[in-house]
């Protein structure tokens, strides 16, 4: 294009990841014309560099670990994983980093895709610079939704750029297995990627600045996963800082706070996330570039009645499923405001993302898995709730013993002793990721403990842990 074109829509969505796609889906379902702007691949971080490739990599690792705990099967799965087959499996689930299918889906709902870099250039206005350099101005009658997500945050170590470190993107898309890999961090990305690459043949050294892994979960979650990583052969060091990183003749050298030099072929920094808002024109509407965007429960940005920030950019819950939940809420709220419908903004209403505050579920796909929803014991106490934690050894449940010989795991239920509802639940153990939705329903639904006694778990399943937890609460 050599001339600037102008197009008017009811809604303009910045970002075509899962969050932006869901906003567009809801606004189109309400009959609002919708434009979606994307500078990379339609489908976003989750589809190509996060959720899908990481879980495709992890599934063979976890399946082999489970099989090795089953009598009659363990002897058949003692060999190494076929790394090339695992990587090919990953490639399949990323559609080989092509977005044709997702573009087709956007077209099927009637949303218009604009390829290029979108920037706010005033209220309700987005200017898109296309791949060939031409510009197109999109105006929004009702709303602009910022769904640009987040990126890996790297520390300010001198010379880090020259080292060419891995971030989550490189860790999930590498086409080769490094012989030695240093992983910096102790959160979800760090633990999952340490699990993957150790199993695929890397010698992993995990360096954690804090006291343990997964600091936002109950302490026992990180402890059990650290033990498992060590058993798998990884070198896990807590309370360890990295002061400098260099690459010498192709070898990465990390120097710790004690002066120790650790060498590797690659180094992954999994040290947090930053919002992708540094170059989207926030300054044109009086907001700070590069900042997180505060929102109300309908996902509308504070002080801007036409601007919504959905998903990672609002810093409420940096999880794909939670961003998609927010997108459904935001899309419904945009439609309600556009059509003059009554806004149902009370807690748990159709236009309020209430679960962000009290019922966020998460699964860490390590071996063992860790799954949690709601508040940890420490968080509940800090929030002023009168609570009691009830713990159960998962190995005491018949279904766990049938699932795997030597099953090791733990469950915790945090009970509000005034309201007799659950404030949080945590499971750690093989296969527990599929347990967490039952806990999510109990926490989000504020189901009384007295009613939970009538939710009978099938025998013999790992879900019988619910009965053990209730019995432990009753007998305490």
WOHU-V653129 format. One record per residue. N is the residue number from 1. PHI is phi in whole degrees, -180 to 180 (* if undefined). PSI is psi in whole degrees, -180 to 180 (* if undefined). Layout:
n=N phi=PHI psi=PSI
n=N phi=PHI psi=PSI
//
This chain:
n=1 phi=* psi=136
n=2 phi=-106 psi=-15
n=3 phi=-120 psi=150
n=4 phi=-78 psi=127
n=5 phi=-102 psi=152
n=6 phi=-123 psi=131
n=7 phi=-131 psi=136
n=8 phi=-106 psi=136
n=9 phi=-135 psi=165
n=10 phi=-72 psi=-41
n=11 phi=-137 psi=138
n=12 phi=-120 psi=127
n=13 phi=-110 psi=123
n=14 phi=-94 psi=108
n=15 phi=111 psi=126
n=16 phi=-114 psi=36
n=17 phi=-78 psi=-172
n=18 phi=-55 psi=-35
n=19 phi=-70 psi=-52
n=20 phi=-61 psi=-39
n=21 phi=-61 psi=-41
n=22 phi=-73 psi=-35
n=23 phi=-60 psi=-47
n=24 phi=-61 psi=-41
n=25 phi=-60 psi=-44
n=26 phi=-72 psi=-40
n=27 phi=-71 psi=-36
n=28 phi=-68 psi=-38
n=29 phi=-62 psi=-27
n=30 phi=-87 psi=1
n=31 phi=87 psi=13
n=32 phi=-91 psi=135
n=33 phi=-69 psi=137
n=34 phi=-139 psi=132
n=35 phi=-110 psi=142
n=36 phi=-122 psi=130
n=37 phi=-112 psi=130
n=38 phi=-142 psi=132
n=39 phi=-97 psi=-14
n=40 phi=-121 psi=-127
n=41 phi=-97 psi=135
n=42 phi=-66 psi=126
n=43 phi=121 psi=-25
n=44 phi=70 psi=-169
n=45 phi=-56 psi=-45
n=46 phi=-58 psi=-44
n=47 phi=-72 psi=-30
n=48 phi=-119 psi=-24
n=49 phi=-138 psi=13
n=50 phi=-143 psi=-105
n=51 phi=-52 psi=-56
n=52 phi=-69 psi=-52
n=53 phi=-65 psi=-37
n=54 phi=-67 psi=-41
n=55 phi=-74 psi=-31
n=56 phi=-64 psi=-37
n=57 phi=-70 psi=-38
n=58 phi=-78 psi=-29
n=59 phi=-57 psi=-48
n=60 phi=-63 psi=-34
n=61 phi=-63 psi=-48
n=62 phi=-71 psi=-39
n=63 phi=-62 psi=-41
n=64 phi=-65 psi=-43
n=65 phi=-61 psi=-43
n=66 phi=-64 psi=-43
n=67 phi=-64 psi=-33
n=68 phi=-70 psi=-9
n=69 phi=-103 psi=7
n=70 phi=-111 psi=122
n=71 phi=-59 psi=141
n=72 phi=85 psi=-11
n=73 phi=-119 psi=-29
n=74 phi=-59 psi=-34
n=75 phi=-70 psi=-21
n=76 phi=-85 psi=-10
n=77 phi=-127 psi=38
n=78 phi=-89 psi=-15
n=79 phi=-77 psi=176
n=80 phi=-72 psi=160
n=81 phi=-70 psi=150
n=82 phi=-82 psi=95
n=83 phi=-59 psi=-40
n=84 phi=-64 psi=-37
n=85 phi=-70 psi=-38
n=86 phi=-65 psi=-43
n=87 phi=-66 psi=-36
n=88 phi=-66 psi=-38
n=89 phi=-60 psi=-42
n=90 phi=-61 psi=-46
n=91 phi=-60 psi=-39
n=92 phi=-60 psi=-44
n=93 phi=-77 psi=-10
n=94 phi=-100 psi=8
n=95 phi=54 psi=34
n=96 phi=54 psi=36
n=97 phi=58 psi=39
n=98 phi=-121 psi=142
n=99 phi=-111 psi=21
n=100 phi=-55 psi=-43
n=101 phi=-64 psi=-41
n=102 phi=-73 psi=-34
n=103 phi=-63 psi=-42
n=104 phi=-61 psi=-38
n=105 phi=-65 psi=-45
n=106 phi=-58 psi=-42
n=107 phi=-63 psi=-36
n=108 phi=-67 psi=-26
n=109 phi=-93 psi=-2
n=110 phi=85 psi=19
n=111 phi=-90 psi=143
n=112 phi=-92 psi=127
n=113 phi=-96 psi=130
n=114 phi=-117 psi=112
n=115 phi=-77 psi=135
n=116 phi=139 psi=-178
n=117 phi=-93 psi=120
n=118 phi=-100 psi=135
n=119 phi=-134 psi=137
n=120 phi=-65 psi=132
n=121 phi=-126 psi=27
n=122 phi=143 psi=175
n=123 phi=-58 psi=130
n=124 phi=59 psi=23
n=125 phi=-131 psi=130
n=126 phi=-127 psi=127
n=127 phi=-105 psi=126
n=128 phi=-107 psi=123
n=129 phi=-94 psi=115
n=130 phi=-77 psi=171
n=131 phi=-57 psi=-29
n=132 phi=-93 psi=1
n=133 phi=100 psi=-13
n=134 phi=-71 psi=162
n=135 phi=-118 psi=147
n=136 phi=-136 psi=131
n=137 phi=-100 psi=126
n=138 phi=-111 psi=129
n=139 phi=-113 psi=146
n=140 phi=-116 psi=123
n=141 phi=-69 psi=-36
n=142 phi=-117 psi=-45
n=143 phi=-157 psi=148
n=144 phi=-115 psi=130
n=145 phi=-112 psi=119
n=146 phi=-88 psi=113
n=147 phi=-131 psi=47
n=148 phi=-87 psi=-5
n=149 phi=74 psi=-154
n=150 phi=-137 psi=167
n=151 phi=-130 psi=164
n=152 phi=-65 psi=135
n=153 phi=-98 psi=125
n=154 phi=-103 psi=145
n=155 phi=-72 psi=163
n=156 phi=-86 psi=53
n=157 phi=-81 psi=133
n=158 phi=-57 psi=134
n=159 phi=75 psi=11
n=160 phi=-64 psi=-37
n=161 phi=-58 psi=-39
n=162 phi=-67 psi=-23
n=163 phi=-75 psi=-22
n=164 phi=55 psi=62
n=165 phi=-71 psi=157
n=166 phi=-75 psi=145
n=167 phi=-115 psi=-170
n=168 phi=-58 psi=-31
n=169 phi=-65 psi=-50
n=170 phi=-67 psi=-35
n=171 phi=-66 psi=-31
n=172 phi=-95 psi=-10
n=173 phi=-121 psi=0
n=174 phi=-58 psi=139
n=175 phi=-96 psi=-1
n=176 phi=-134 psi=159
n=177 phi=-98 psi=115
n=178 phi=-68 psi=144
n=179 phi=-65 psi=-40
n=180 phi=-133 psi=137
n=181 phi=-136 psi=126
n=182 phi=-96 psi=132
n=183 phi=-116 psi=123
n=184 phi=-103 psi=119
n=185 phi=131 psi=163
n=186 phi=-132 psi=14
n=187 phi=-92 psi=-156
n=188 phi=-65 psi=-51
n=189 phi=-60 psi=-44
n=190 phi=-61 psi=-48
n=191 phi=-70 psi=-40
n=192 phi=-67 psi=-44
n=193 phi=-72 psi=-33
n=194 phi=-62 psi=-41
n=195 phi=-62 psi=-47
n=196 phi=-62 psi=-57
n=197 phi=-73 psi=-29
n=198 phi=-63 psi=-43
n=199 phi=-69 psi=-29
n=200 phi=-84 psi=-4
n=201 phi=122 psi=-4
n=202 phi=-75 psi=152
n=203 phi=-94 psi=108
n=204 phi=-96 psi=133
n=205 phi=-115 psi=117
n=206 phi=-103 psi=117
n=207 phi=-110 psi=120
n=208 phi=-120 psi=123
n=209 phi=-67 psi=-38
n=210 phi=-83 psi=-167
n=211 phi=-80 psi=-22
n=212 phi=-165 psi=-179
n=213 phi=-85 psi=158
n=214 phi=47 psi=61
n=215 phi=-64 psi=-17
n=216 phi=-87 psi=-5
n=217 phi=-104 psi=177
n=218 phi=-58 psi=143
n=219 phi=-55 psi=-34
n=220 phi=-67 psi=-22
n=221 phi=-64 psi=-52
n=222 phi=-64 psi=-35
n=223 phi=-66 psi=-45
n=224 phi=-67 psi=-38
n=225 phi=-72 psi=-38
n=226 phi=-62 psi=-43
n=227 phi=-60 psi=-42
n=228 phi=-68 psi=-39
n=229 phi=-63 psi=-41
n=230 phi=-63 psi=-43
n=231 phi=-63 psi=-32
n=232 phi=-76 psi=-9
n=233 phi=112 psi=-3
n=234 phi=-76 psi=152
n=235 phi=-98 psi=109
n=236 phi=-108 psi=120
n=237 phi=-125 psi=119
n=238 phi=-98 psi=166
n=239 phi=61 psi=33
n=240 phi=-122 psi=122
n=241 phi=-102 psi=156
n=242 phi=-112 psi=121
n=243 phi=-96 psi=-27
n=244 phi=-157 psi=155
n=245 phi=-139 psi=133
n=246 phi=-137 psi=164
n=247 phi=-122 psi=118
n=248 phi=-118 psi=112
n=249 phi=55 psi=40
n=250 phi=88 psi=-13
n=251 phi=-97 psi=132
n=252 phi=-82 psi=135
n=253 phi=-124 psi=117
n=254 phi=-106 psi=131
n=255 phi=-108 psi=124
n=256 phi=-85 psi=175
n=257 phi=-63 psi=-21
n=258 phi=-91 psi=1
n=259 phi=91 psi=0
n=260 phi=-71 psi=139
n=261 phi=-100 psi=127
n=262 phi=-120 psi=126
n=263 phi=-104 psi=148
n=264 phi=-160 psi=170
n=265 phi=-85 psi=-32
n=266 phi=-142 psi=159
n=267 phi=-135 psi=130
n=268 phi=-108 psi=125
n=269 phi=-101 psi=114
n=270 phi=-119 psi=69
n=271 phi=-118 psi=32
n=272 phi=115 psi=179
n=273 phi=-128 psi=154
n=274 phi=-130 psi=149
n=275 phi=-72 psi=143
n=276 phi=-86 psi=67
n=277 phi=-128 psi=12
n=278 phi=-75 psi=-24
n=279 phi=-136 psi=49
n=280 phi=-120 psi=17
n=281 phi=80 psi=24
n=282 phi=-59 psi=-31
n=283 phi=-62 psi=-24
n=284 phi=-71 psi=-15
n=285 phi=-123 psi=22
n=286 phi=81 psi=19
n=287 phi=-112 psi=160
n=288 phi=-87 psi=123
n=289 phi=-58 psi=141
n=290 phi=82 psi=5
n=291 phi=-95 psi=156
n=292 phi=-71 psi=151
n=293 phi=-110 psi=110
n=294 phi=-71 psi=140
n=295 phi=-136 psi=163
n=296 phi=-87 psi=-175
n=297 phi=-73 psi=-10
n=298 phi=-92 psi=5
n=299 phi=74 psi=20
n=300 phi=-88 psi=134
n=301 phi=-69 psi=135
n=302 phi=-54 psi=125
n=303 phi=86 psi=2
n=304 phi=-136 psi=105
n=305 phi=-77 psi=-4
n=306 phi=-113 psi=-6
n=307 phi=-109 psi=131
n=308 phi=-120 psi=144
n=309 phi=-125 psi=117
n=310 phi=-126 psi=136
n=311 phi=90 psi=-151
n=312 phi=-53 psi=-35
n=313 phi=-60 psi=-21
n=314 phi=-94 psi=-5
n=315 phi=65 psi=23
n=316 phi=-83 psi=-46
n=317 phi=-158 psi=103
n=318 phi=-84 psi=70
n=319 phi=-140 psi=139
n=320 phi=-58 psi=-47
n=321 phi=-66 psi=-32
n=322 phi=-74 psi=-36
n=323 phi=-64 psi=-39
n=324 phi=-67 psi=-36
n=325 phi=-61 psi=-48
n=326 phi=-59 psi=-39
n=327 phi=-63 psi=-39
n=328 phi=-65 psi=-41
n=329 phi=-65 psi=-48
n=330 phi=-63 psi=-44
n=331 phi=-60 psi=-41
n=332 phi=-67 psi=-39
n=333 phi=-68 psi=-42
n=334 phi=-59 psi=-45
n=335 phi=-64 psi=-42
n=336 phi=-63 psi=-45
n=337 phi=-67 psi=-38
n=338 phi=-67 psi=-34
n=339 phi=-100 psi=0
n=340 phi=78 psi=17
n=341 phi=-75 psi=159
n=342 phi=-67 psi=131
n=343 phi=-84 psi=123
n=344 phi=-95 psi=80
n=345 phi=-101 psi=4
n=346 phi=-70 psi=159
n=347 phi=-50 psi=134
n=348 phi=69 psi=12
n=349 phi=-77 psi=171
n=350 phi=-65 psi=-18
n=351 phi=-121 psi=29
n=352 phi=-135 psi=120
n=353 phi=-81 psi=65
n=354 phi=-67 psi=-34
n=355 phi=-61 psi=-24
n=356 phi=-58 psi=-28
n=357 phi=-90 psi=-33
n=358 phi=-132 psi=-11
n=359 phi=-145 psi=50
n=360 phi=-88 psi=118
n=361 phi=-93 psi=153
n=362 phi=-154 psi=142
n=363 phi=-122 psi=133
n=364 phi=-105 psi=118
n=365 phi=-91 psi=52
n=366 phi=-92 psi=-174
n=367 phi=-123 psi=105
n=368 phi=-77 psi=162
n=369 phi=-75 psi=154
n=370 phi=-126 psi=134
n=371 phi=-140 psi=135
n=372 phi=-148 psi=154
n=373 phi=-145 psi=146
n=374 phi=78 psi=-148
n=375 phi=-97 psi=143
n=376 phi=-74 psi=172
n=377 phi=-59 psi=-46
n=378 phi=-63 psi=-42
n=379 phi=-65 psi=-40
n=380 phi=-65 psi=-41
n=381 phi=-67 psi=-41
n=382 phi=-64 psi=-30
n=383 phi=-80 psi=-4
n=384 phi=91 psi=9
n=385 phi=-80 psi=143
n=386 phi=-87 psi=108
n=387 phi=-131 psi=163
n=388 phi=-133 psi=133
n=389 phi=-94 psi=134
n=390 phi=-119 psi=123
n=391 phi=-113 psi=144
n=392 phi=-137 psi=136
n=393 phi=-76 psi=117
n=394 phi=-63 psi=-23
n=395 phi=-68 psi=-14
n=396 phi=-80 psi=-8
n=397 phi=-89 psi=131
n=398 phi=-56 psi=-42
n=399 phi=-62 psi=-31
n=400 phi=-69 psi=-42
n=401 phi=-64 psi=-36
n=402 phi=-72 psi=-32
n=403 phi=-66 psi=-40
n=404 phi=-160 psi=136
n=405 phi=-62 psi=139
n=406 phi=66 psi=28
n=407 phi=-54 psi=132
n=408 phi=-125 psi=129
n=409 phi=-176 psi=173
n=410 phi=-150 psi=149
n=411 phi=-130 psi=143
n=412 phi=-134 psi=136
n=413 phi=-120 psi=123
n=414 phi=-101 psi=112
n=415 phi=-107 psi=131
n=416 phi=-77 psi=112
n=417 phi=-80 psi=-7
n=418 phi=-90 psi=-48
n=419 phi=-91 psi=-11
n=420 phi=58 psi=42
n=421 phi=-126 psi=168
n=422 phi=-90 psi=131
n=423 phi=-95 psi=-23
n=424 phi=-170 psi=156
n=425 phi=-143 psi=139
n=426 phi=-134 psi=134
n=427 phi=-123 psi=140
n=428 phi=-134 psi=127
n=429 phi=157 psi=166
n=430 phi=-58 psi=132
n=431 phi=78 psi=6
n=432 phi=-78 psi=-11
n=433 phi=-56 psi=-33
n=434 phi=-81 psi=-5
n=435 phi=-87 psi=-21
n=436 phi=-71 psi=-24
n=437 phi=-69 psi=-32
n=438 phi=-62 psi=-39
n=439 phi=-68 psi=-38
n=440 phi=-62 psi=-42
n=441 phi=-63 psi=-42
n=442 phi=-64 psi=-41
n=443 phi=-76 psi=-49
n=444 phi=-66 psi=-37
n=445 phi=-82 psi=-4
n=446 phi=48 psi=49
n=447 phi=-72 psi=124
n=448 phi=-62 psi=147
n=449 phi=-56 psi=-37
n=450 phi=-62 psi=-32
n=451 phi=-80 psi=-30
n=452 phi=-61 psi=-27
n=453 phi=-60 psi=-24
n=454 phi=-93 psi=-3
n=455 phi=-90 psi=95
n=456 phi=-85 psi=119
n=457 phi=-76 psi=143
n=458 phi=-71 psi=145
n=459 phi=-107 psi=139
n=460 phi=-102 psi=103
n=461 phi=-121 psi=163
n=462 phi=-65 psi=-24
n=463 phi=-61 psi=-14
n=464 phi=-64 psi=-10
n=465 phi=-58 psi=-27
n=466 phi=-60 psi=-42
n=467 phi=-66 psi=-42
n=468 phi=-62 psi=-40
n=469 phi=-65 psi=-44
n=470 phi=-65 psi=-38
n=471 phi=-64 psi=-41
n=472 phi=-65 psi=-38
n=473 phi=-66 psi=-43
n=474 phi=-63 psi=-39
n=475 phi=-88 psi=-7
n=476 phi=-69 psi=*
//
